[in-house]
Amino acid sequence: MADPIRVAVSGYGVIGKRVADAVDAQPDMALVGVADVATDWRLAVARRKGYAVFGATQGAMEKMAQTGLDPAGGLDDLVADSDVVVDCTPKGVAASNAERYRRLGVPFIVQGGEKHSVTGHSFSAESNYASAVGRTATRVVSCNTTSVVRTLSALKRAGLLGPARGTLLRRATDPWESHLGGIMNTLVPEPSIPSHQGPDARTVDPDLDVVTMAVKVPQTLGHLHYWSVRLTRPSNREEVLDAFRSSTRIALIKDADGLGAVNAVKELMLDIGRPHGDLYEVALWADMLSVEGSEAFYAYMVDNQAIVIPETIDAIRALAGTEPEAAESIRRTDEALGTGALLSGPALGQNPDPGAEERR
């Protein structure tokens, strides 16, 4: 068996801790450690899990030592011992870290809060995996952009995709820090149309004809999207649903099964044992989807804490060059994370597409 890909995670927050756990779950990867500037409960949990912790700065390393976190070194030490770095630091920090990674000669991944220009490549596994293989850097696009690319790419593969127009209801902040900010008793429209997700989706696939509009809403459980897509020809519900079934990372849920709101979907994730109650898939309401001639209308939920995690794992393999085929990387990631299981109906836990295994 080939040596595992040695992975460093810089930034152990909402995304970083999930990436670290996902890396640890992959048979072909090894987590070298995590780096951060914090020395609070989050890093204590990392140590409890057996993860090596590193100080992202000299000051952080000294404070870690003082608080008993037993740091294994600094960020340069972590990066130098790794094959790929996943930077999950706050917006703007990863851009400044990029030169450090380049200087040390280690391929790196940044998250969607950074600009496309930081890496010159933006990533979504089902859409452009091959173009990331062997690159020195890529950017996993944001949670909402990931959902846009996944769903529209499924329609594109089926030959159905025309112009797409979406309205996004964006959650105000992450649940764990909602006491620090966010909004209450108001709605905040994004100040420009299109909102940034449409142009961002075209950094992955320039052929997408997509416009998005967004508004921030006073809740923290997940984002909600409404879409109107002009199809290339007259179609019907089943054909469009079949297109979505072609992706293991789109889960068809039903209001009729009691999943009529984002809180119910989140509760289901907890009940089926997903870590943190994470929803890795786009949860698309199958019984809400409507097709009128050559136009499709649908809605779905996005978990901004989780949807980019499988994409990040696939991006690690692509940069490391250990798996040239997107389908095989996606299969491995899905298997390790439990992604692709049907989320509602009597066959809970079964694959939503009986033919998926044969196509892999």
Secondary structure by P-SEA (a helix, b strand, c coil): ccccbbbbbccccaaaaaaaaaaaacccccccccccccccaaaaaaaaabbbbbbccaaaaaaaaaacccccccaaaaaaaccbbbbbccccccccaaaaaaaaccccccccccccccccbbbbccccccccccccccccccaaaaaaaaaaaaaaaacccccccccccccccccccccccccccccccccccccaaaaaaaaaccccbbbbbbbbcccccbbbbbbcccccccccaaaaaaaaaccccbbbbbcccccccaaaaaaaaaaaccccccccccccccccccccccbbbbcccccccccaaaaaaaaaaaaacccccaaaaaaaaaaaaccccccccccccccccccccccc
